[in-house]
Amino acid sequence: MIHGDTRFDLTHLTELARITLRGAGLGDAFQSGPTTPHAFAYELPGQLNHPEAYETLPAELVGNKRELRVRSRLTTALVTWALTGSGLDVDVDAFTPWLVERQERDGRPPLDRDAIRKAAIDFRPVHA
């Protein structure tokens, strides 16, 4: 629903944009707005915990999804968010600085939820 208007189902808009770009032989560089792959990629805990304060429309409305994508602002709150529901039992206070150090050593590649979870699995045997 945009401004109270419920006449249109926009939940397939992101997928439609991807199909159209692929069919036209164009890459993501030609895409903009709420259907882009990282339109709802956040690096602050508040953005993930209270997206309504940061978004003009919810990601789900256009068939997109909210995600974590962080390069240099990694905090225990973000790590906790990424690990929630993973079933991984990790000391976040010890893991976060370890991951920050690894990030800096590796040239700060962007991390998403899956990358943080994989790193947590790598961290556990080292610090068990």
C-alpha positions as CSV (number, residue, x, y, z in Angstrom):
1,M,0.0,0.0,0.0
2,I,1.4,3.3,-1.0
3,H,-0.3,6.4,0.5
4,G,-3.3,4.2,1.3
5,D,-3.8,3.0,-2.3
6,T,-4.2,-0.8,-2.4
7,R,-5.3,-1.2,-6.0
8,F,-2.0,-2.5,-7.3
9,D,0.0,-5.6,-6.2
10,L,3.6,-4.5,-6.5
11,T,5.1,-7.6,-4.8
12,H,6.5,-8.8,-8.1
13,L,8.0,-5.5,-9.2
14,T,11.6,-6.4,-8.1
15,E,11.5,-9.8,-10.0
16,L,10.0,-8.1,-13.0
17,A,12.7,-5.5,-13.1
18,R,15.4,-8.3,-12.9
19,I,13.8,-10.2,-15.7
20,T,13.4,-7.1,-17.9
21,L,17.1,-6.1,-17.4
22,R,18.3,-9.7,-18.1
23,G,16.1,-9.9,-21.2
24,A,17.3,-6.5,-22.5
25,G,20.9,-7.6,-21.9
26,L,21.5,-4.8,-19.4
27,G,23.1,-5.1,-16.0
28,D,22.2,-3.8,-12.6
29,A,23.9,-0.5,-13.4
30,F,20.8,0.4,-15.4
31,Q,18.5,-0.2,-12.4
32,S,17.6,2.3,-9.8
33,G,15.1,2.8,-7.0
34,P,13.5,0.3,-4.6
35,T,14.0,-2.7,-6.9
36,T,17.8,-2.7,-7.0
37,P,19.6,-5.6,-5.4
38,H,20.9,-3.5,-2.5
39,A,18.1,-0.9,-2.2
40,F,17.4,-2.1,1.3
41,A,20.9,-3.1,2.4
42,Y,21.8,-1.6,5.7
43,E,24.8,-1.2,7.9
44,L,23.3,0.4,11.0
45,P,21.4,-1.6,13.7
46,G,18.6,0.9,13.8
47,Q,18.0,0.5,10.1
48,L,17.5,-3.2,10.6
49,N,15.6,-3.1,13.9
50,H,13.3,-0.1,12.9
51,P,13.2,0.0,9.1
52,E,10.0,2.0,9.1
53,A,12.0,5.0,10.3
54,Y,14.3,4.8,7.3
55,E,12.2,3.6,4.4
56,T,9.7,5.5,2.4
57,L,8.1,2.1,1.6
58,P,8.7,-1.3,2.9
59,A,11.0,-3.7,1.0
60,E,8.3,-6.4,0.9
61,L,5.8,-4.0,-0.9
62,V,7.9,-4.2,-4.1
63,G,9.1,-7.8,-3.6
64,N,12.5,-6.9,-2.3
65,K,14.1,-7.8,1.0
66,R,15.9,-6.1,3.8
67,E,19.5,-7.2,4.3
68,L,22.7,-6.4,6.1
69,R,25.6,-5.2,4.1
70,V,28.5,-3.7,6.1
71,R,32.1,-2.9,5.2
72,S,33.5,-0.8,8.0
73,R,30.8,-0.2,10.7
74,L,30.7,-3.7,12.1
75,T,29.4,-3.6,15.7
76,T,28.2,-6.2,18.2
77,A,24.6,-5.1,17.6
78,L,25.0,-5.9,13.9
79,V,26.7,-9.2,14.6
80,T,23.9,-10.1,17.1
81,W,21.3,-9.3,14.4
82,A,23.1,-11.4,11.8
83,L,23.4,-14.4,14.1
84,T,19.8,-14.3,15.4
85,G,18.0,-17.4,14.4
86,S,21.1,-19.1,13.1
87,G,21.5,-21.5,16.0
88,L,25.1,-20.6,16.4
89,D,26.4,-20.1,19.9
90,V,29.1,-17.6,19.7
91,D,30.5,-15.1,22.2
92,V,29.6,-12.0,20.3
93,D,31.8,-9.8,22.4
94,A,34.9,-11.9,21.4
95,F,33.8,-12.6,17.9
96,T,33.1,-9.0,16.8
97,P,36.7,-7.7,17.3
98,W,38.1,-10.9,15.7
99,L,35.8,-10.3,12.7
100,V,36.7,-6.6,12.5
101,E,40.4,-7.5,12.5
102,R,39.9,-10.1,9.7
103,Q,37.9,-7.5,7.7
104,E,40.7,-5.0,7.9
105,R,43.3,-7.7,7.0
106,D,41.2,-8.8,4.0
107,G,40.7,-5.3,2.6
108,R,37.2,-4.8,4.1
109,P,35.0,-6.8,1.7
110,P,31.3,-6.2,2.3
111,L,29.7,-8.6,4.7
112,D,26.2,-9.8,4.6
113,R,24.3,-12.0,7.1
114,D,25.5,-15.2,5.5
115,A,29.2,-14.1,5.5
116,I,29.0,-13.2,9.2
117,R,27.4,-16.6,10.0
118,K,30.1,-18.4,8.0
119,A,32.8,-16.4,9.8
120,A,31.2,-17.4,13.1
121,I,31.5,-21.0,12.2
122,D,35.2,-20.4,11.4
123,F,35.7,-18.5,14.7
124,R,34.2,-21.2,16.9
125,P,36.9,-23.9,16.6
126,V,39.6,-21.3,17.1
127,H,38.1,-20.1,20.3
128,A,36.4,-23.2,21.7
